[in-house]
Amino acid sequence: MKKGVQHATGFIWRGDPGLARMRDLLRDGCVGRIREVHSTCALGGPLMAMNWIYDESAGGGGLMQHGTHVIDRVRWLLGTEFTALCGRLSRDVHTAPIGPEFHNTLDAFAWARDNRGGDLSSLPQAEVTADVGYDILAELGSGVRARLWESTHLTGPAEEEVTVLGDEGALTWSGSEGLTLRRPGGPAQSLTVDGQAGSGANTRREVGLQRWERLTAAFLAAVRTGATGDHPTLEDGWHLARIVDAVKRSHLSRRWEEV
């Protein structure tokens, strides 16, 4: 950036209309002073054929494949960095059938859904070396506490959900269900957002492409104008790499680690 070279990293969730609206509301102080942020991702994906997502040496794993997006959107929503954390990786899947080769995550999930409940025992098996989820307790530079949990395959009450809790209420983003604002002692208030996107393993392909289009447009605008755009950069990727490394250190040490 100091050399005037524009760059970007593919954290496409910043282009989600619901998350963008959530960020604006938080900046306007809708929940007062922010105390905590909670993120839950029960993606409910079926067992996939062996692919890079299950291969740690290829950069796979729930933390790397999807968790980096989750962590980036927390950083982006609150405008602050992770300073220390305690993390644990879930390694619940040990083998996967060897089937078609996939690079696109959505294709891998589509094959898995089509073969859900089928007899895959006749297929050769490969060792799964990557995690399929994580849980993280973290401290952020602003004094905010964070709790992040994800599973690639377990199903829960919300496929993807982010809640920010403050002194004056809580604001929740739940993918295609939009935003919900809760005040102390009051009923939940639904906030609809135009163009609200779906989320997680069941995201429609065209919705994911829309997020990529928004990121690409923001990056190209920055290249054309030379101005600093509001898109994720290589510096954001560097921050995420440091956080991922700290989670992996904590998983092994069973202790809190500095980021």
C-alpha positions in Angstrom: 0.0 0.0 0.0 2.9 2.4 0.8 4.1 1.8 -2.8 0.7 2.7 -4.2 0.0 -0.9 -5.2 -3.7 -1.9 -4.7 -4.4 -5.4 -3.3 -7.3 -7.4 -2.0 -8.2 -10.6 -0.1 -11.3 -12.6 -0.8 -13.3 -12.0 2.4 -16.6 -11.7 0.5 -18.9 -11.6 3.5 -18.2 -7.9 3.8 -20.5 -7.6 0.7 -23.5 -9.2 2.5 -26.3 -6.6 2.7 -27.4 -7.7 6.2 -23.9 -7.5 7.6 -23.3 -4.1 6.0 -26.5 -2.8 7.6 -25.4 -4.4 11.0 -22.1 -2.6 10.8 -23.8 0.8 10.2 -26.2 0.2 13.1 -23.4 -0.7 15.5 -21.4 2.4 14.4 -24.6 4.5 15.2 -24.6 3.0 18.7 -27.7 1.0 18.5 -26.7 -1.4 21.3 -24.7 1.2 23.3 -21.3 0.2 24.5 -20.4 -3.2 23.0 -19.4 -5.8 25.5 -19.5 -9.2 23.7 -19.8 -10.7 20.2 -21.0 -14.3 19.7 -20.8 -16.2 16.4 -22.4 -19.7 15.8 -22.1 -21.6 12.6 -23.8 -25.0 12.5 -23.4 -25.5 8.8 -25.0 -29.0 8.7 -23.1 -30.1 5.6 -23.1 -33.8 4.7 -19.9 -35.9 4.6 -18.0 -34.9 1.5 -15.7 -36.9 -0.8 -12.1 -36.4 0.0 -11.0 -33.0 -1.2 -8.7 -30.1 -0.2 -11.1 -29.0 2.6 -10.2 -32.2 4.4 -6.5 -31.9 3.8 -4.6 -29.7 6.2 -1.5 -29.6 4.0 -3.6 -28.1 1.3 -4.9 -25.3 3.5 -8.1 -27.1 4.4 -10.1 -27.3 7.6 -13.2 -25.6 9.0 -11.1 -22.9 10.6 -9.2 -22.1 7.4 -12.0 -22.7 4.8 -14.8 -20.8 6.5 -13.6 -19.7 10.0 -11.3 -17.1 8.5 -14.4 -15.4 6.9 -16.2 -15.6 10.3 -13.2 -14.0 12.1 -12.8 -11.3 9.5 -16.4 -10.2 9.7 -16.1 -9.8 13.5 -13.0 -7.7 13.0 -14.8 -5.7 10.3 -18.1 -5.3 12.2 -16.4 -4.0 15.3 -13.3 -2.3 13.8 -10.9 -3.9 16.2 -8.3 -6.7 16.4 -8.0 -9.9 18.3 -5.3 -9.7 21.0 -5.4 -13.0 22.8 -7.4 -16.2 22.5 -8.0 -19.8 23.7 -8.9 -22.1 20.9 -9.8 -25.7 20.2 -10.1 -27.6 16.9 -12.7 -30.3 16.3 -11.4 -33.4 14.5 -14.6 -35.5 14.4 -14.1 -36.8 10.8 -11.2 -39.2 10.4 -11.8 -40.7 6.9 -13.7 -39.7 3.8 -14.6 -41.6 0.6 -12.4 -41.1 -2.4 -14.7 -39.8 -5.1 -14.7 -37.0 -7.7 -12.1 -34.3 -7.2 -13.5 -30.9 -6.3 -12.0 -27.4 -6.0 -15.2 -25.4 -5.6 -16.7 -25.9 -2.1 -20.2 -25.7 -3.4 -19.6 -28.5 -5.9 -18.2 -30.7 -3.1 -21.3 -30.0 -0.9 -23.6 -30.6 -3.9 -22.1 -34.1 -4.5 -22.4 -34.9 -0.8 -26.1 -33.9 -0.7 -26.8 -36.0 -3.8 -25.2 -39.0 -2.1 -26.5 -38.4 1.4 -27.8 -41.7 2.8 -26.2 -43.7 0.0 -23.9 -46.6 0.5 -20.4 -45.2 0.1 -18.7 -48.1 2.0 -17.5 -49.6 -1.3 -15.5 -46.6 -2.2 -11.8 -46.5 -1.0 -11.2 -44.2 2.0 -8.7 -41.5 2.6 -7.4 -40.1 5.9 -8.9 -36.7 6.9 -6.1 -34.6 8.3 -7.9 -31.2 8.8 -10.3 -30.0 11.4 -14.0 -29.8 10.8 -14.8 -27.0 13.3 -13.5 -25.0 16.1 -14.5 -23.1 19.3 -12.6 -19.9 20.3 -12.8 -17.6 23.3 -11.0 -14.3 22.5 -10.2 -10.9 23.8 -10.3 -7.9 21.4 -8.3 -4.7 21.6 -11.4 -2.7 22.4 -12.1 -4.8 25.5 -14.8 -6.7 23.8 -15.1 -10.5 24.6 -15.7 -12.9 21.7 -17.1 -16.5 21.5 -16.9 -18.2 18.2 -18.1 -21.8 17.4 -18.4 -23.6 14.1 -19.0 -27.1 12.8 -18.9 -28.1 9.2 -21.3 -31.1 9.7 -23.3 -30.6 12.8 -26.8 -29.1 12.5 -28.0 -26.6 15.0 -30.7 -23.9 15.5 -29.0 -21.4 13.2 -26.8 -22.2 10.2 -25.0 -18.9 10.7 -25.6 -16.3 13.3 -23.7 -13.3 14.7 -24.9 -11.5 17.8 -23.4 -8.3 19.2 -24.3 -7.5 22.8 -24.1 -4.1 24.4 -25.3 -2.2 27.4 -28.4 -1.1 25.6 -29.4 -4.3 23.8 -28.3 -6.9 21.3 -28.3 -7.1 17.5 -28.4 -10.4 15.7 -27.7 -11.3 12.1 -29.0 -14.7 11.0 -28.3 -15.0 7.3 -31.4 -14.9 5.1 -33.6 -14.2 8.2 -32.2 -10.7 8.4 -31.5 -8.7 11.5 -33.1 -8.8 15.0 -32.8 -6.0 17.6 -33.6 -6.7 21.2 -33.9 -4.1 23.9 -33.8 -4.9 27.7 -37.2 -6.0 28.7 -38.7 -5.4 25.3 -39.8 -7.7 22.4 -37.5 -8.7 19.6 -37.7 -6.3 16.6 -37.2 -7.7 13.1 -35.3 -5.5 10.8 -35.6 -6.4 7.1 -32.8 -5.6 4.7 -33.2 -5.3 0.9 -31.2 -8.0 -0.9 -30.4 -10.0 2.2 -28.3 -13.0 1.2 -28.4 -16.6 2.3 -25.4 -18.1 4.1 -23.3 -21.2 4.9 -23.2 -24.5 3.1 -26.6 -24.1 1.5 -25.9 -20.7 0.0 -27.2 -20.6 -3.6 -24.3 -20.3 -6.1 -25.7 -17.0 -7.6 -25.7 -15.4 -4.1 -22.0 -16.3 -3.6 -21.2 -14.9 -7.0 -22.9 -11.6 -6.1 -20.6 -11.2 -3.1 -17.6 -11.8 -5.4 -18.9 -9.3 -7.8 -19.2 -6.6 -5.1 -15.6 -7.3 -3.9 -14.3 -7.2 -7.4 -16.1 -4.0 -8.2 -14.7 -2.3 -5.0 -11.2 -3.5 -5.8 -11.3 -2.3 -9.5 -12.6 1.1 -8.3 -9.7 1.4 -6.0 -7.3 0.5 -8.8 -8.9 3.1 -11.1 -9.0 5.9 -8.6 -5.9 5.2 -6.5 -8.0 5.8 -3.4 -8.1 3.5 -0.4 -11.3 1.4 -0.8 -13.4 -0.3 1.9 -12.4 -3.7 0.8 -10.3 -6.4 2.5 -6.6 -6.2 1.7 -3.5 -8.4 2.0 -3.1 -6.8 5.4 -6.4 -8.2 6.5 -5.1 -11.6 5.3 -2.0 -11.2 7.4 -4.1 -10.4 10.5 -6.2 -13.6 9.9 -3.0 -15.7 9.4 -1.8 -14.6 12.8 -5.1 -15.4 14.4 -5.2 -18.9 12.8 -1.7 -19.6 14.0 -2.7 -18.5 17.6 -5.7 -20.9 17.5 -3.5 -23.8 16.4 -0.9 -23.0 19.1 -3.6 -22.8 21.7 -5.1 -26.2 20.6 -1.7 -27.8 21.2 -0.7 -25.9 24.3 -4.2 -25.9 26.0 -3.5 -22.3 27.1 -4.4 -18.8 26.1 -2.1 -17.4 23.4 -1.2 -13.9 22.4 -2.1 -13.0 18.8 
